[in-house]
Every structure is written in C-alpha cells, then in structure tokens.
Amino acid sequence: MAYSGLFKPRNPHKYIGDPNNIVYRSSWECKFMSYLDTSTHVLSWASEEIAIPYKSPVDGKYHRYFPDFLVKSKTKDGKLKTMMIEIKPLKQTKPPELKKRITKQYINEVATWGVNEAKWIAARGYCADRMWDFCILTEKELAIE
C-alpha cells in the first residue's frame, strides 16, 4: 500500500466534502478510511475538512490545524456521536525523553511535540465547545505493528 494517495470510497454518499479528492498521507490513514467507508456505525465522515487555529510554540505565530478526521456515528445504544480523530505514531503522542546530548534530532522531536501539543489543545477546546470528542489513534489502537 502506498504511503500517500487518493482514497476512492465505496460509499461516497457518507463522505462530507468532495469524495473524488480524499487524500491519505499514510497507510494508517488509508486503512482507517476504509474502516470509516464500510462501517455500518459510521453515518458520515470527513478528512482534513476543518481548520482550527492554534498558536505554535516554535514561532509564536498562529497557524491552521487540519485534523485528520471528523466522524459522525451511531453508538450501540442508538445515540449520535461526533468525534474528531488524529492519527499519529505513538512516539509522537508523548514528550521526548530528556537526552544528555542535545542533537538536531532531539531538537526536532521537541519542536514536533510542542506543535502537536498546541494543535491538540486547540482541537480539544474546539470539540468541547461543540460537545464532540477528540481522540488520538496510534498504531496500538489501529492494531498495526
């Protein structure tokens, strides 16, 4: 499976946005799109269709965060639920361990963590205002090793 490309849904009526322009940026996203497209619990879904402003701790400027997915589904008890979902490697969901030597790689890991954390704080606020859930899925939840 390619790491990025266009996803072709079997159920284009479920997609919020242009079903001919659904871009996946990882094989994990593609796998999750297939699940969203075919799951009977998922009523509708979107990929990178919402922009959330956040302030970057790296440059102090405002940027726009496009969360990976917005999903509207029906729970087992018949209630409607809206979730904003981000897919990330588990390693990027935790602050990097403090190193004895400060390398370029370590500086990049700290910057990535800081930006991700700022995005997720903004997303949680955005979701709370709308009574939606926000969650981050990793290879653990996606059962990918």
N, C-alpha and C positions, 0 to 999 in steps of 0.2 A: 504494500500500500504506500502511495506517495505521501510525503510529509506535508504537502500543501496542494490545493487544487480546488475545483468546483464540485460541490456536492449536488447530485441530482436526486431530489426526493421522489419517493413512490407516491406520496400523499401531498402534493403541492398545496392543496387547499388548507392544510394545517399550518403552513408557514406564513408568518406575519412579515411582509416585505416581498421582495422580488424573488420568487422561487427559482429563477434562472440565474441568480447571482449570489449563491450561498457559498462563501469561501471558508474552507477549513485550513488552519495553519499548523496542524499536527495530526498525526494518525490517531491520537487520542480524541481530538475534536471530531474527526470523521467518524470514529466508532460511536461516539456519543450522539452525533447527528442521526446515525442510522437507528439508534435506540429511540430517539425522540420522534422520528418519522414513522416508526412502526408500532410504538407502544399505544395500546388502546386507552391507557390512563391519561396520555398527553392530548389535550384538546387543541393547543396551538403552541407555536414556539418561534423564536427569532434568534438570529445570530448577529452580534455586533450592530444592533439596530438602535441602541440607546447610547447617548453621550452624557457622561456625568463629569462635571468639572471637579478638579482636585488640584491642590497646591503641592508641587513637587518639593521635597526637602533637598533635592540636589541643586536646583537653580532658583528656588523660591518663587517660581512663576506658576501661573495657572495653566493647566493642560486639560485635555478631554480624555476620559477613560471610556472605552467601549467594552463593556463586559461581554464575555463570550456568549452567554445565552440568557434569554428570558423565556420561561416556560410556564404555561398555564395548564394545570392538570386537575383531575378529579381524584380525591383521596378515596380510600377503601370505604369510608363511611358516607361517601357521596358529596362531600364539601369541595368547593373550588379553592384552589391554592395557586398562588403565583410565586415563582422563585426566580431569582437572579443567580446564575451559576457561572463561576470562573473555573477553568481547568488549568492546573499548574502542577509541575513536578513537586513532590513532597519536599524536596530540598529547598525550594523557593518559598515555602509557606512558613518557614521558621527563620529567625535571625541567624546569620552565620556565626559559627563558633569563633571566639576571640583567638587570634593567632599571635604567636610570638614575633613572627616577621610580617611586616606589612608589605604585601606584594600587590602588584596591579590586579591580579585575580581576586585577592581579598577585598580590595577597594571596590571593584566591580560588583562583587557579591553584596557588600554593604549597601552600595547605591541601589542595586536591584531590589533588595529587601526594603529599603526605605521608600522607594517609589511604589512598590507593590502594597506596602502597608498603608500609604497615603491613599491609594486608589480604593483599597478595601474599606477604609474608614469612611470615605465619601460614599461608597456603594451601600454600606450598612445604614448610613443616615438617609440616603435616597430611598432605600427599601422600607425603613422604619416609618417614614412619612407616608408611605402608601400601604402599610401593613402587609408587605411582601417579606419573604425570607431571602436571605443571602447566604450562599454556601460556596465553599471552595472544594472542588473534587480533585483528588490526586490519583496517581496510579493505584493506590490502595483501594479507594472506593470504586474505581473503574475496573478493578481486578485485572490490571495489566502489570506485568513484571518485566 
